[in-house]
C-alpha cells in the first residue's frame, strides 16, 4: 500500500512544506489542536473508563501534542539552516 511507503522530498518541496507551516493561519490551527489535547489531558477519566483506556487516551493526546510541537518546530529548524549575511 502506498500509504506506508516512505516518500522522499526534493529541496524545493522541503522549502514549500516549511513555508506552509510558517503561515500564521496554519500555526494558529496547529496551536488550537494542541490546546484541545492539553485540555483533555487535565480532564479526569470518563465515568466507566478503565485505567488502561485512560492511560491509552492520555498517551494518544500527548502524542498529538508532540506531533504539533514537531510541526511547529519546522519553521525554527528551517531558519537555523539559512546562511546568515
Backbone as CSV, one residue per row, in Angstrom:
resi,resn,N_x,N_y,N_z,CA_x,CA_y,CA_z,C_x,C_y,C_z
1,UNK,0.854,-1.176,0.000,0.000,0.000,0.000,0.898,1.236,0.000
2,UNK,0.624,2.188,-0.840,1.448,3.381,-0.984,1.459,4.265,0.261
3,UNK,0.451,4.177,1.089,0.381,4.988,2.289,1.559,4.730,3.216
4,UNK,2.083,3.525,3.214,3.132,3.158,4.150,4.526,3.173,3.531
5,UNK,4.643,3.681,2.318,5.954,3.826,1.717,6.526,5.166,2.139
6,UNK,7.818,5.205,2.457,8.458,6.439,2.875,8.778,7.289,1.653
7,UNK,8.128,8.453,1.533,8.391,9.305,0.364,9.691,10.080,0.547
8,UNK,10.283,10.461,-0.547,11.448,11.339,-0.480,11.016,12.700,-1.011
9,UNK,11.629,13.758,-0.482,11.259,15.112,-0.852,12.452,15.821,-1.468
10,UNK,12.184,16.587,-2.503,13.236,17.405,-3.103,13.469,18.609,-2.187
11,UNK,14.540,19.326,-2.415,14.844,20.509,-1.625,13.725,21.537,-1.771
12,UNK,13.239,21.720,-2.995,12.164,22.701,-3.204,10.882,22.278,-2.487
13,UNK,10.594,20.993,-2.458,9.408,20.508,-1.743,9.566,20.729,-0.240
14,UNK,10.756,20.509,0.272,11.024,20.722,1.696,10.822,22.185,2.064
15,UNK,11.300,23.087,1.221,11.102,24.516,1.472,9.632,24.891,1.380
16,UNK,8.921,24.292,0.452,7.487,24.563,0.299,6.718,24.129,1.544
17,UNK,7.072,22.972,2.079,6.412,22.466,3.297,6.703,23.404,4.468
18,UNK,7.987,23.779,4.626,8.363,24.673,5.717,7.651,26.013,5.591
19,UNK,7.538,26.512,4.376,6.854,27.781,4.130,5.378,27.680,4.519
20,UNK,4.757,26.573,4.166,3.341,26.374,4.502,3.143,26.303,6.014
21,UNK,4.079,25.659,6.710,3.954,25.522,8.161,4.219,26.834,8.894
22,UNK,4.811,27.811,8.218,5.066,29.117,8.829,3.897,30.079,8.660
23,UNK,2.927,29.714,7.856,1.782,30.608,7.634,1.030,30.803,8.949
24,UNK,0.699,32.054,9.279,0.032,32.334,10.559,-1.246,31.515,10.790
25,UNK,-2.039,31.333,9.773,-3.282,30.567,9.945,-2.983,29.101,10.276
26,UNK,-1.943,28.543,9.663,-1.563,27.148,9.935,-1.024,27.024,11.356
27,UNK,-0.169,27.977,11.758,0.371,27.975,13.122,-0.772,28.066,14.132
28,UNK,-1.701,28.958,13.871,-2.853,29.136,14.756,-3.671,27.845,14.853
29,UNK,-3.891,27.196,13.721,-4.655,25.954,13.695,-3.943,24.852,14.478
30,UNK,-2.639,24.712,14.263,-1.879,23.680,14.972,-1.899,23.925,16.477
31,UNK,-1.752,25.182,16.871,-1.794,25.510,18.300,-3.166,25.207,18.895
32,UNK,-4.229,25.429,18.114,-5.569,25.120,18.623,-5.755,23.614,18.805
33,UNK,-5.154,22.828,17.918,-5.211,21.365,18.084,-4.494,20.938,19.357
34,UNK,-3.310,21.503,19.572,-2.538,21.160,20.771,-3.274,21.601,22.028
35,UNK,-3.896,22.773,21.979,-4.642,23.269,23.128,-5.792,22.320,23.479
36,UNK,-6.516,21.877,22.449,-7.620,20.941,22.678,-7.141,19.658,23.338
37,UNK,-6.003,19.149,22.894,-5.452,17.940,23.504,-5.012,18.209,24.942
38,UNK,-4.404,19.371,25.183,-3.945,19.714,26.527,-5.114,19.798,27.503
39,UNK,-6.210,20.375,27.044,-7.399,20.473,27.895,-7.900,19.075,28.247
40,UNK,-7.918,18.181,27.269,-8.393,16.823,27.523,-7.460,16.056,28.450
41,UNK,-6.176,16.390,28.449,-5.220,15.695,29.326,-5.538,15.967,30.793
42,UNK,-5.944,17.188,31.116,-6.193,17.535,32.515,-7.571,17.111,33.006
43,UNK,-8.399,16.623,32.108,-9.735,16.166,32.483,-9.639,14.792,33.145
44,UNK,-10.454,14.609,34.154,-10.494,13.323,34.843,-10.994,12.229,33.910
45,UNK,-10.711,10.976,34.260,-11.221,9.875,33.426,-12.740,9.936,33.311
46,UNK,-13.232,9.528,32.146,-14.682,9.477,31.947,-15.249,8.361,32.811
47,UNK,-16.483,8.546,33.214,-17.129,7.535,34.048,-17.183,6.206,33.296
48,UNK,-16.772,5.152,33.944,-16.778,3.832,33.347,-15.525,3.523,32.536
49,UNK,-14.625,4.488,32.425,-13.394,4.274,31.657,-12.381,3.538,32.534
50,UNK,-11.836,2.468,32.002,-10.852,1.702,32.769,-9.537,2.466,32.835
51,UNK,-8.700,2.070,33.775,-7.378,2.701,33.906,-6.581,2.548,32.612
52,UNK,-6.669,1.377,32.005,-5.937,1.124,30.760,-6.416,2.045,29.645
53,UNK,-7.730,2.196,29.515,-8.281,3.089,28.490,-7.862,4.532,28.751
54,UNK,-7.876,4.936,30.028,-7.498,6.298,30.389,-6.031,6.553,30.039
55,UNK,-5.162,5.622,30.370,-3.733,5.768,30.071,-3.513,5.803,28.564
56,UNK,-4.192,4.943,27.827,-4.066,4.927,26.364,-4.500,6.272,25.772
57,UNK,-5.618,6.792,26.255,-6.109,8.081,25.781,-5.109,9.189,26.092
58,UNK,-4.560,9.175,27.307,-3.578,10.185,27.695,-2.344,10.138,26.788
59,UNK,-1.887,8.948,26.482,-0.708,8.802,25.619,-1.001,9.262,24.194
60,UNK,-2.204,8.984,23.714,-2.584,9.451,22.377,-2.640,10.975,22.337
61,UNK,-3.180,11.584,23.372,-3.246,13.041,23.435,-1.852,13.653,23.503
62,UNK,-0.987,13.058,24.317,0.395,13.544,24.407,1.121,13.368,23.073
63,UNK,0.833,12.273,22.391,1.420,12.057,21.069,0.960,13.110,20.072
64,UNK,-0.302,13.498,20.156,-0.817,14.549,19.292,-0.132,15.878,19.558
65,UNK,0.094,16.184,20.829,0.799,17.424,21.177,2.237,17.361,20.684
66,UNK,2.874,16.217,20.831,4.251,16.068,20.352,4.328,16.254,18.836
67,UNK,3.338,15.760,18.122,3.315,15.920,16.668,3.188,17.400,16.304
68,UNK,2.311,18.111,17.000,2.148,19.541,16.737,3.447,20.287,17.054
69,UNK,4.081,19.936,18.170,5.357,20.571,18.512,6.384,20.348,17.408
70,UNK,6.404,19.158,16.859,7.332,18.853,15.772,7.034,19.716,14.556
71,UNK,5.762,19.817,14.182,5.389,20.624,13.020,5.702,22.102,13.237
72,UNK,5.461,22.594,14.447,5.762,23.992,14.734,7.261,24.261,14.779
73,UNK,8.040,23.258,15.090,9.491,23.448,15.169,10.141,23.473,13.792
74,UNK,9.428,23.065,12.759,9.981,23.063,11.408,10.410,24.462,11.010
75,UNK,9.633,25.465,11.353,9.993,26.836,10.984,11.285,27.263,11.661
76,UNK,11.491,26.836,12.893,12.708,27.198,13.610,13.911,26.492,13.002
77,UNK,13.768,25.222,12.703,14.877,24.472,12.126,15.237,25.024,10.756
78,UNK,14.226,25.415,9.985,14.467,25.952,8.657,15.241,27.266,8.740
79,UNK,14.901,28.099,9.712,15.594,29.370,9.880,17.057,29.147,10.261
80,UNK,17.330,28.146,11.084,18.687,27.851,11.506,19.559,27.432,10.342
81,UNK,18.977,26.778,9.357,19.735,26.291,8.206,20.070,27.405,7.220
82,UNK,19.366,28.528,7.293,19.595,29.630,6.369,20.945,30.271,6.669
83,UNK,21.781,30.510,5.663,23.048,31.190,5.922,22.801,32.639,6.309
84,UNK,23.576,33.110,7.265,23.425,34.488,7.722,24.308,35.394,6.887
85,UNK,23.777,36.589,6.572,24.563,37.522,5.770,25.009,38.710,6.577
